[in-house]
Amino acid sequence: MTSDKFLPSRRGFLGLAGGAALLAANVGPARAQKVATRAKIVILGAGAAGTALANRLVERLEGAEITIVDGRAQHWYQPGFTLIAAGLKPADYSVSQTAEWLPAGVTLVAEYAAEIDPEARTVTTAGGTKLQYDYLVTAPGLSLDWDAVEGFDLGMVGRDGIGAVYAGPDYAAKTWAEMDRFTSEGGKAVFFRPATEMKCAGAPLKYTFLTEDYASRKGNRDKVEIEYWNPSGALFGVPIVAEKVRMLFGDRGIGTQMRMVLKRMDPGRKVLTFEDADGIEHETDYDFTNVIPPQRAPEVIRQSGLSWADKWVDQGWVEVDQYTLRHNRYPNVFACGDVAGVPKGKTAASAKWQVPVVEDHLVAQIAGDTTDTTYNGYTSCPLITRVGRAMLIEFDYNNLTPSFPGVIAPLEELWISWLMKEVALKATYNAMLRGKA
Ligand SMILES: Cc1cc2nc3c(=O)[nH]c(=O)nc-3n(C[C@H](O)[C@H](O)[C@H](O)COP(=O)(O)OP(=O)(O)OC[C@H]3O[C@@H](n4cnc5c(N)ncnc54)[C@H](O)[C@@H]3O)c2cc1C
């Protein structure tokens, strides 16, 4: 089921990764009269998706009881982590306060959800508060399974060549300190990604390119060896992009090892152990690495009975229809953002296109109506290849979907694409949070 009317178009990219100036005009659909209701709506998670949805729902509903549940007082602008870990932004570039983004008329419960009972329609928080809902939107992002990386703990980040860009703004800054040291001193860098689904699958590649770029800029490229160990047979989920990255890695002297999954690390010996498709272990030493752990739906989701039973069984993503984002078994439950069990779309740019779909279906359902609004899998990733250069990769469930065909070529390393990541993306992300994009 698709509806052209709602597919991201040229505006797809403008909506998140660029064109911030245009956002003042609000590119979203014209707002109809508010729907009067006493519905109790609970949103789990006040990250990119949950906050944007809360801001949009208050504009569509009159009298609804909207509660958003999130135990983290800080809101993290995660696309900034790569820039922090490249020494281009300070750690506080990505940090704001969750409560600042929430509109009047929405109640924040500043606790994590610990239990969901979709039959009884309740959410129980870690502190024991029970919230009854008529409609539930799950948007708690994903959980980084650090414990699954044997031999590692977060306390190691920032020394002995260990980085962890994903772990948060402070860890991203510590990773920069190690990358800066490594690209001055030289040695061997080994990068990798987990075999699970992950948010921003371009980020591990970006960081590999950036490390190579810094070594070159410092005149130390001949002192540095760089390898990328990849769990599958392709470096990216979209074949033409995978091929382009493979070529660029070749041009830049970055070695690859394919079908290798990290099993454990030994920081004392500075050794990473990977397992190949036949179960054979391979060791490699390293002087610098960026640990990216397996990624799964948060525990509260995996225990709720809302996950797919026959797909991603070790990861637990929410079982939703990939076009409507409505739960397949509980029609009053939706998912958006990273937790949604859809084939593409774990980026903030995806959340930007998922949120209006959930909003429309939820409001229509409350009004006793239907809508043909659909999400087509739109995902975007400004794939940084050097400081000052990026490829603007955009795709949906089926194809590459460039926002500016003939103007910005998706597979070319361009300064304009870099600017969109480095300058425009944050303003557009913030506009999304406010429900204005
Ligand atoms: C290094 C890096 C680089 C990235 N680069 C890009 C990029 O260039 N472009 C792009 O579009 N995207 C990028 N992303 C991805 C993007 O940040 C995420 O896809 C996006 O934030 C997902 O939004 P979300 O709302 O699903 O999750 P989040 O924004 O992660 O928010 C989830 C929220 O849920 C809360 N939560 C968790 N558990 C619970 C619970 N039990 N109860 C209640 N609340 C809970 C959390 O505290 C958090 O506030 C990047 C991510 C990383 C890590």
The ligand as a Tripos MOL2 file, in Angstrom:
@<TRIPOS>MOLECULE
LIG
   53    58     1     0     0
SMALL
NO_CHARGES

@<TRIPOS>ATOM
      1 C1         26.6360    8.7300   16.2940 C.3       1 LIG1
      2 C2         25.2660    8.9600   15.7000 C.ar      1 LIG1
      3 C3         25.1410    9.6870   14.5220 C.ar      1 LIG1
      4 C4         23.8810    9.8960   13.9560 C.ar      1 LIG1
      5 N1         23.7940   10.6500   12.8080 N.ar      1 LIG1
      6 C5         22.5770   10.8770   12.2530 C.ar      1 LIG1
      7 C6         22.4490   11.7030   11.0740 C.ar      1 LIG1
      8 O1         23.4250   12.2170   10.5410 O.2       1 LIG1
      9 N2         21.2090   11.9020   10.5710 N.ar      1 LIG1
     10 C7         20.0980   11.3470   11.1520 C.ar      1 LIG1
     11 O2         18.9890   11.5850   10.6570 O.2       1 LIG1
     12 N3         20.1740   10.5600   12.2710 N.ar      1 LIG1
     13 C8         21.3850   10.3120   12.8220 C.ar      1 LIG1
     14 N4         21.4800    9.5390   13.9650 N.ar      1 LIG1
     15 C9         20.3110    8.7640   14.4340 C.3       1 LIG1
     16 C10        19.2870    9.5570   15.2290 C.3       1 LIG1
     17 O3         19.8950   10.2700   16.2770 O.3       1 LIG1
     18 C11        18.2370    8.5970   15.7910 C.3       1 LIG1
     19 O4         17.7660    7.7740   14.7350 O.3       1 LIG1
     20 C12        17.0540    9.3620   16.3830 C.3       1 LIG1
     21 O5         17.4740   10.0990   17.5080 O.3       1 LIG1
     22 C13        15.9220    8.4030   16.7550 C.3       1 LIG1
     23 O6         14.9100    9.0620   17.4440 O.3       1 LIG1
     24 P1         14.0690    8.2950   18.5820 P.3       1 LIG1
     25 O7         13.1160    9.2770   19.1090 O.co2     1 LIG1
     26 O8         13.5940    7.0040   18.0570 O.co2     1 LIG1
     27 O9         15.1540    7.9180   19.6880 O.3       1 LIG1
     28 P2         16.0030    8.8950   20.6060 P.3       1 LIG1
     29 O10        16.1490   10.2260   19.9810 O.co2     1 LIG1
     30 O11        17.2210    8.1170   20.9470 O.co2     1 LIG1
     31 O12        15.1140    9.0740   21.9110 O.3       1 LIG1
     32 C14        14.6550    7.9990   22.6860 C.3       1 LIG1
     33 C15        14.2150    8.5320   24.0400 C.3       1 LIG1
     34 O13        13.5300    7.4760   24.7320 O.3       1 LIG1
     35 C16        13.9610    7.4910   26.0770 C.3       1 LIG1
     36 N5         13.7790    6.1560   26.6680 N.ar      1 LIG1
     37 C17        14.5780    5.0780   26.5650 C.ar      1 LIG1
     38 N6         14.0720    4.0540   27.2760 N.ar      1 LIG1
     39 C18        12.9190    4.5070   27.8300 C.ar      1 LIG1
     40 C19        11.9490    3.9220   28.6820 C.ar      1 LIG1
     41 N7         12.0630    2.6650   29.1360 N.pl3     1 LIG1
     42 N8         10.9090    4.6850   29.0740 N.ar      1 LIG1
     43 C20        10.7850    5.9600   28.6430 C.ar      1 LIG1
     44 N9         11.6760    6.5660   27.8300 N.ar      1 LIG1
     45 C21        12.7280    5.8450   27.4310 C.ar      1 LIG1
     46 C22        15.4150    7.9490   26.0280 C.3       1 LIG1
     47 O14        15.8060    8.4850   27.2880 O.3       1 LIG1
     48 C23        15.3910    8.9800   24.9100 C.3       1 LIG1
     49 O15        15.1580   10.2860   25.4030 O.3       1 LIG1
     50 C24        22.7200    9.3510   14.5810 C.ar      1 LIG1
     51 C25        22.8490    8.6370   15.7870 C.ar      1 LIG1
     52 C26        24.1120    8.4410   16.3540 C.ar      1 LIG1
     53 C27        24.2240    7.6890   17.6630 C.3       1 LIG1
@<TRIPOS>BOND
     1     1     2 1
     2     2     3 ar
     3     2    52 ar
     4     3     4 ar
     5     4     5 ar
     6     4    50 ar
     7     5     6 ar
     8     6     7 ar
     9     6    13 1
    10     7     8 2
    11     7     9 ar
    12     9    10 ar
    13    10    11 2
    14    10    12 ar
    15    12    13 ar
    16    13    14 ar
    17    14    15 1
    18    14    50 ar
    19    15    16 1
    20    16    17 1
    21    16    18 1
    22    18    19 1
    23    18    20 1
    24    20    21 1
    25    20    22 1
    26    22    23 1
    27    23    24 1
    28    24    25 2
    29    24    26 1
    30    24    27 1
    31    27    28 1
    32    28    29 2
    33    28    30 1
    34    28    31 1
    35    31    32 1
    36    32    33 1
    37    33    34 1
    38    33    48 1
    39    34    35 1
    40    35    36 1
    41    35    46 1
    42    36    37 ar
    43    36    45 ar
    44    37    38 ar
    45    38    39 ar
    46    39    40 ar
    47    39    45 ar
    48    40    41 1
    49    40    42 ar
    50    42    43 ar
    51    43    44 ar
    52    44    45 ar
    53    46    47 1
    54    46    48 1
    55    48    49 1
    56    50    51 ar
    57    51    52 ar
    58    52    53 1
@<TRIPOS>SUBSTRUCTURE
     1 LIG1         1 GROUP 0 **** ****
